[in-house]
Amino acid sequence: MMRPLLFLLAPLLTGALLGSCAPRQTVAAAPITAQTPVSSVSFYPKETGLAWSYLPEGESGGVPYVLKALGPTVFGDAPVSAFELTGRGAQQTSYRQIDASGQKLLGFRKPGLTVTLAPAWQEWPAESAWKLGLSWSGTTTARLRSDDGNVDQSGTITYRYEVIDQRQVTLAGQTYRVWVVNRQISDTLGGLFPASETIWFTPYVGDVRTAEALLLTGRNFKNN
């Protein structure tokens, strides 16, 4: 059965509430101290040492989730940028290629388990492509392998994204102009990812609302 495995794979995802929600105006949390100059931050932020804090939508306090850019590494035989999400028992490292063609997810790792995606999952388009009504889609094969060899399974994931709005939102005292993106997913893995989710993205900032329904509450870099 896949379902017990999925809880091990993505405890954050299984608890996420999905849907296209109206922007929540304020989320209270202690801000991360700014340390990284904006001049060194790319359109899709990936620079080593960048950090973001998040709280689940609907919460105004508590222990945050923290996302950190770990820097360049290799996943399989591909050069990638690594990002680690931790908090509340979660620990997941994701591996992405970020270049002129956009942002692609090659896979992720949790303690004892690795998921590889082939071909890479196109998460975001080329920088110059953003506009209302933009859509893109694809299909990838996900392979799940445990370190002990007890799990070795694969399945197909089909995804579609559409840019449905651009608006201002205010979270934790900070105002962001976000692209609102609807993501639709179907898979043969028993629901590894939410079937439908709304993501908010801001260039040079990153995800303001993540696909796991986490809202940005702080970061260690600032925009001009």
GIURQUI-V865724 format. One line per field, one symbol per residue. psi: psi as a letter, one per 20 degrees, with the letter a starting at -180 (. if undefined). A space follows every 10 residues. Layout:
psi: ???
This chain:
psi: phghhhhhgm hgghiqprrn qqpphpopqp qppphpqhij prgnpippiq qqqqqqpiqj aaprqppqoi aqapodjppr pqppprpkiq oppqpqpoah ibpppiarpr oipppqpprq pogqaqgiip qpipqqrrpq pppppqhiji pnqqrpppqp qpoirprpqp pljppqoqpo pppppqrkjj lhqqhpqpqp ppqjgbphpr ijlpppirrk qqq.
